Structures are given as structure tokens and as C-alpha cells.
Amino acid sequence: MLRKLVDHKKLNLDVASRLIERYPDGYGDEDIIVFKNINGEIIEAVEVKTEDTIYLVKISKSLANFISNFEENMEKELQTKNTEIAYHNPAQEPELNLNTDEGDNNWD
């Protein structure tokens, strides 16, 4: 199984949703995985699994905010997209009329 270390800001929607499902009330000390990276830096992460990948999501102060505000932010994003779609109404766009009179051919 593939293992990836990622920042929560780079998660796709599927993995972000799994993160929220796994830690709906946030994460505790028992959920944290601690290891050293290639540069010898200590990394703290929480684990999120998909069918073929284990994601180690780096812990930061903004991760806690991300988890606690995820549903609210997703609702806002969906409302914004729905509003954008509502404003785009092809029926209200002006119709283009092409001059097809053969006598007005000024292409020469």
C-alpha cells in the first residue's frame, strides 16, 4: 500500500471527507503518529486510509481549524457554486445575428 505525507491544504475532497469522518470531533494524542523525516525533523501526523493509499496528514494548528470548520466551509463553497450557476442563464444571453446578405460581401 502506498504511503503519502501531505499537508491538509493539498487533500482532495475524497481524502478530506475521510479525514473528517475519521476524526469528527478532532484528534487526540492516541491518534498522532510521530516520526522523523529524511532530514531528521520530527513530524506529527494523523492517518487517513483509502483503498490503495495511506495518507499521513501533517498536524498543524490550521489542521484543527480545518477539521472543525470543514462542514461549514463546504456548505459555503456549494452555495457559492450554486449562485454562480444561477447567474449564468444562457436563455438571457443576446442572440447573435449574422448578416448573410450576399450583396454585402466586402471580403475582397
N, C-alpha and C positions, 0 to 999 in steps of 0.2 A: 504494500500500500504506500502511496506517495505521501510524503510529509512536507508541508509548506509552512514557513514562518511568515506571517503577514500582519500588517497594521490594519486595524478595523476600518480605516478610511478607504482601504483598497478592496474590501469584500464586495462580491457581487450580491445581488438581492437574495438568492437562494441561501448562500452561506450566512449572510447577515440574519436572515429569518431563523435559521437553525441555531445561531448563537443566542437569539432572543428566546427561542423555545427551550433551549438547554438551561439558560440562566435567566428565567423571567423575573426573579427578584434580585438579580445581581449575582456575583460570585463570592465565594468565601475562601478562606485560607486553604481549605482542603481541596479546592478546585484548581489552585495555582500550580503550574509546573515550572520549576526553576532549573535553568541550565546555563552553561557558558557557551557563547557562540565561538566562531572561528577566531575572533580577535581577543578572546578571553573575557569578554564583557558578560556580566550576569544578566540573563534575560528571564523575565517572568511572563508567562502566557497562560491562556486557558485553551482547552481543546474543543474543537468542533469537528465532527466527522460527517463526511458524505459517503456515497457508495464506494468511491475509489481514492479518496484523499482524506488525510487527517490534517486539519488546519490548526496551527498553533497561533492564536491571536494574541499579539503583544499587549500587555497590560499597560495602561496609562490612565491618567486622570480623565482624559476625554473618552476613554472606553466606558467608564462607569456612566458618564453623561449620555453616551450613545445608547447604552442599554436602557437606561431609564426613560429616555425621550424617543425611542425608536418608533413606537406606535403613533405617537403624536406627529412626528416628522413625516412618517409615511402617509398619514391622513392628509397633511398639508400638501405634500407633493402630489397626491392623487387629485386633490381639489384643484390645484394649480393646473394640472394637465387637463382635467375636465373643463375648466374655464377656458383654456386655450382652444380646445376643440369646439366649445360652444361659440366662441367668437369667430371661428372660421366657418363661414356658411357659403359654399360655392354657389348657391341659388341667388345670393345677393351680389355676386361679382358681376360687373358690367359685361355685356356680351360684345365681342369684337366683331365688327362688320368690315369685311374686306371689300374693296372696290374691285368688282370683277368686270367693269365695263371694258370691252375690248378696244374701244376707240381712245381710251385714255392711257395707252401703253407708252410711257416715256422711258423705256429701258435703254433706248439707243443712245 
